[in-house]
Amino acid sequence: MNQAKQQCFEQLLLGKTVNSKGWLNDVRVAALARAQALSFPSERHDDWRFTDLSPLFQHSFQPVGSFARLSLGDIEQFLVAGAIRLVFLDGCFASELSDLTRAERGVTVAPLADRLGDKWVETNFGRQAPYQQDAFVALNTNFFEDGAFVHVSSEVAVPIHILHIATKRDTPSAVYPRCLMVMEPNSRAAVIEDYAGHSNDMGDGVYFSNAVTEVVLKDHAQLQHVRVQREEKNSFHIGHCSVSAAKGSVYTSTSLAFGARVSRHSLHITQQGKGAEMHLNGLALVAGRQIADTHTQIDHAAPRGKSVQLHKCIADGSAHAIFSGKIIVHTGATGTDSTQSSRNLLLSGKARIDTQPQLEIFNDDVSCKHGATVGQIDADALFFLKSRGLTEERARNLLTHAFAAEIIDKIPAPALVASLNRTILDERMSGVRS
């Protein structure tokens, strides 16, 4: 496996060179050097010991040479009605699929490549996401071609939908979605970051999405950040999000992982200012041979911070779900109030869930607690539904949906909630157990 791993990494390093000038070129050069020095993580890295990346190493990923053309009808199932919409196909901005007409004064939603001269981009890009320590972040920082830039200085009444579509190709391909969000003082917005695949008759659907998002919340800003990962079943998805939360800011995250053969999402939040709040809700729903890994870290580095986290995993077939949630309360973070809960549902005797809630406290003046549970579908509830005429498959799906709905219903976009509910009830868990 070591040889396959090295070959896969070396092929990624041969990705398409993106011409840049000035500050961005310096960042790209530094990121490529760090990627070469770091290479892929192995099972010896504690943060990766549960995550089997060997299926990723079996492919030789090529850079995208030409970009697909799709119509609105092709992506209709992913659209969020009434939203400000920015669409990317294989990492390239698709203006004909985007809709920025609802972006009013006080909000800028634009392709990142068009805004590299903005002071908000130069002062924040690459400052949050740790490309110095993470090979995947370093690869993205060097090879990304475009991405989304969101700058908010007021209250935005409609959601902002950033839709990344990957398409099937003759050979395995690598794409590098990028996103930068800057929330000015007292601003408010809801952003939906959406990763999906487009099915067609080309190839076997193998591609690698390596996504990086950076979020900056200034004093008293409020952001509802929804992240949906529903990639094609043969794809691979590695995502990282870094958040900086200033004084009195409120960051609410709802993260869903449904797709990909192997996926991982790392979310790192740093409380920079007094009284900042973080509300994290997560759901991983996997079946077959899928692997879904969620890693979160909340650094309480200022006084009177509050964090509330609920993460759920549902695993069927021979799937493997991983959750690692670390909360660090630093010395000066007096008055911290933090709660973390991991609740998990096994639908098969072959499925596996590993959960690791963690607390590191370097302060006595805190209120912190955490807990984790792993169980199966309630036999009495299943019997009750079957006694009312439901098939076992339908009864299981209803109970699975009830378990997941607590997370999904927190999304501030009713059309998206309805679509995801249909995914659970009618598609995702039906007929895939092995």
Secondary structure as GFF3:
##gff-version 3
##sequence-region A 1 434
A	DSSP	alpha_helix	2	13	.	.	.	ID=ss1
A	DSSP	alpha_helix	22	38	.	.	.	ID=ss2
A	DSSP	three_ten_helix	46	48	.	.	.	ID=ss3
A	DSSP	alpha_helix	54	57	.	.	.	ID=ss4
A	DSSP	beta_strand	62	63	.	.	.	ID=ss5
A	DSSP	three_ten_helix	72	78	.	.	.	ID=ss6
A	DSSP	beta_strand	84	89	.	.	.	ID=ss7
A	DSSP	beta_strand	92	93	.	.	.	ID=ss8
A	DSSP	three_ten_helix	95	97	.	.	.	ID=ss9
A	DSSP	beta_strand	107	111	.	.	.	ID=ss10
A	DSSP	three_ten_helix	112	115	.	.	.	ID=ss11
A	DSSP	alpha_helix	119	124	.	.	.	ID=ss12
A	DSSP	alpha_helix	135	143	.	.	.	ID=ss13
A	DSSP	beta_strand	148	152	.	.	.	ID=ss14
A	DSSP	beta_strand	160	167	.	.	.	ID=ss15
A	DSSP	beta_strand	173	175	.	.	.	ID=ss16
A	DSSP	beta_strand	178	183	.	.	.	ID=ss17
A	DSSP	beta_strand	188	198	.	.	.	ID=ss18
A	DSSP	beta_strand	207	217	.	.	.	ID=ss19
A	DSSP	beta_strand	222	230	.	.	.	ID=ss20
A	DSSP	beta_strand	236	245	.	.	.	ID=ss21
A	DSSP	beta_strand	250	257	.	.	.	ID=ss22
A	DSSP	beta_strand	262	271	.	.	.	ID=ss23
A	DSSP	beta_strand	277	286	.	.	.	ID=ss24
A	DSSP	beta_strand	291	300	.	.	.	ID=ss25
A	DSSP	beta_strand	306	315	.	.	.	ID=ss26
A	DSSP	beta_strand	320	329	.	.	.	ID=ss27
A	DSSP	beta_strand	336	346	.	.	.	ID=ss28
A	DSSP	beta_strand	352	361	.	.	.	ID=ss29
A	DSSP	beta_strand	366	376	.	.	.	ID=ss30
A	DSSP	alpha_helix	379	387	.	.	.	ID=ss31
A	DSSP	alpha_helix	392	408	.	.	.	ID=ss32
A	DSSP	alpha_helix	414	422	.	.	.	ID=ss33
A	DSSP	pi_helix	423	428	.	.	.	ID=ss34
###
